[in-house]
């Protein structure tokens, strides 16, 4: 855990946060590398769908003010 925090401090650039307090980063050296630092316990189900798409290079734009349809439920982690 300490290693990723040092790497993030040196080479990471914070691009955003989600409502759960998770912080998302991209590398300043290689723009293809993206990662998340979880707030609290590291569990993949804490990542909302819009950020999951960004982490897995489905979307190039950083999610901002994601507007849900009236029929969509908000994300709940396991």
Helices and strands as residue ranges (DSSP letters): H 2-11, E 12-17, E 23-27, E 34-37, G 44-46, H 49-55
